[in-house]
Amino acid sequence: MDLTTNYLGLRLRNPFIVGASPLIYNLDRVRQLEAAGAAAIVMHSLFEEQITQQDGRTADGLSGYQPQAAAFELNPESYLKQLIKIKKSVEIPVIASINGSHEGTWVEYARKMEDAGADAIELNLYFLPRSDDESAAVIEQRAFQIVRMIRQYIKIPISLKLSPFFTSLINFSHRMEEAGASGIVLFNRFFQPDIDIYKLENVPSLRLSSSQNLIIRLRWLTMLHGRLRLSLSCTGGVITYEDAVKAIMAGADTVQMVSAVMRHGPDYLSKTIEDFSSFMETNGHNSLSKMRGCMSFSHSAEPEQVARSQYMRIIQGWQA
Ligand SMILES: Cc1cc2nc3c(=O)[nH]c(=O)nc-3n(C[C@H](O)[C@H](O)[C@H](O)COP(=O)(O)O)c2cc1C
């Protein structure tokens, strides 16, 4: 089965990417992931705050609560060194990741990543809008500005890892395309703090994903597919080969896996790719490009009505 696919203009041997995570710290592990079939690998994110701290500056509104540089496994310099080592160790594309949300000179760091050999940059736009005064339009404008600025510094493709909380994601994605993005990664998973009701403390919690996390991604993939030139990548809740099939049928060009690989190791990835390929063969899907998006809204005659009627059916179909 030919699983080759195009993502951000990069030719990949299959649609399975290992998403941003600490899995890249160990070079043996990275080689194992390539041997297990990973088509590309995304590095852990370098944070805007790490870059500005190194430069002796503090990003606006962020002072006081930032972990010090030593708290991060890789500082900006060691990040680039690790990127160079990974590039020497594997042949698959390596995507560097920056996490930032404020305009600033930190965006120049993308050029250093490009110079170090990154095949693309995944920009994680994670932030929590906490201001009383800042409208959604202002926040979106800032995001466009960041993408435009990074675009000026580099030639390699930029993908955007987004949160699901945009009022009009389709419109936003179109404008990101205009700003120079080549792909959208759906969606950031938030590792939200829980509350300890006895100690009255916020407790940071990291729960690995389950397939349940996939559902919201499927919804938005089905709506975005076929409307944009941007590549679409699904991250969050791709645990089994069935999850990967669903994401591709919804419209994803690639799927990214982290939790499942962290839990079960690289062999699990090769088994998932094998099972994915067998599924296609057994079920008469002889081309990835034909299977891609076959369940998206672009294949539906009246998408708006379908969405509303699905909603009504679910809400009204519940038997008490
Ligand atoms: C331990 C851990 C570290 C992560 N670090 C990053 C990161 O540095 N940058 C990023 O964009 N996403 C990061 N993520 C999020 C993953 O890339 C991925 O989007 C998320 O885990 C959902 O995918 P999954 O369901 O396959 O785990 C991390 C996830 C985990 C579990």
The ligand as a MOL file (V3000), in Angstrom:
LIG
                    3D

  0  0  0     0  0            999 V3000
M  V30 BEGIN CTAB
M  V30 COUNTS 31 33 0 0 0
M  V30 BEGIN ATOM
M  V30 1 C 4.9910 15.1180 28.0890 0
M  V30 2 C 4.4650 15.9320 26.9560 0
M  V30 3 C 5.1930 17.0110 26.4880 0
M  V30 4 C 4.7050 17.7910 25.4330 0
M  V30 5 N 5.4410 18.8450 24.9850 0
M  V30 6 C 4.9680 19.6090 23.9620 0
M  V30 7 C 5.7220 20.6880 23.4490 0
M  V30 8 O 6.8310 20.9740 23.8770 0
M  V30 9 N 5.1730 21.4300 22.4570 0
M  V30 10 C 3.9540 21.1570 21.9320 0
M  V30 11 O 3.5160 21.8560 21.0080 0
M  V30 12 N 3.2280 20.1210 22.3720 0
M  V30 13 C 3.7020 19.3460 23.3770 0
M  V30 14 N 2.9670 18.3040 23.8340 0
M  V30 15 C 1.6610 18.0310 23.2220 0
M  V30 16 C 1.7710 16.9520 22.1670 0
M  V30 17 O 2.5980 17.3550 21.0830 0
M  V30 18 C 0.4000 16.5740 21.6050 0
M  V30 19 O -0.1500 17.6710 20.8980 0
M  V30 20 C -0.5790 16.1710 22.6840 0
M  V30 21 O 0.0390 15.3010 23.6220 0
M  V30 22 C -1.7770 15.4710 22.0680 0
M  V30 23 O -1.3960 14.3560 21.3160 0
M  V30 24 P -1.5230 12.8560 21.8970 0
M  V30 25 O -2.9630 12.6520 22.1500 0
M  V30 26 O -0.9840 11.9800 20.8100 0
M  V30 27 O -0.7100 12.7950 23.1460 0
M  V30 28 C 3.4500 17.4880 24.8590 0
M  V30 29 C 2.7260 16.3850 25.3190 0
M  V30 30 C 3.2240 15.6040 26.3510 0
M  V30 31 C 2.4200 14.4240 26.8100 0
M  V30 END ATOM
M  V30 BEGIN BOND
M  V30 1 1 1 2
M  V30 2 1 2 3
M  V30 3 2 2 30
M  V30 4 2 3 4
M  V30 5 1 4 5
M  V30 6 1 4 28
M  V30 7 2 5 6
M  V30 8 1 6 7
M  V30 9 1 6 13
M  V30 10 2 7 8
M  V30 11 1 7 9
M  V30 12 1 9 10
M  V30 13 2 10 11
M  V30 14 1 10 12
M  V30 15 2 12 13
M  V30 16 1 13 14
M  V30 17 1 14 15
M  V30 18 1 14 28
M  V30 19 1 15 16
M  V30 20 1 16 17
M  V30 21 1 16 18
M  V30 22 1 18 19
M  V30 23 1 18 20
M  V30 24 1 20 21
M  V30 25 1 20 22
M  V30 26 1 22 23
M  V30 27 1 23 24
M  V30 28 2 24 25
M  V30 29 1 24 26
M  V30 30 1 24 27
M  V30 31 2 28 29
M  V30 32 1 29 30
M  V30 33 1 30 31
M  V30 END BOND
M  V30 END CTAB
M  END
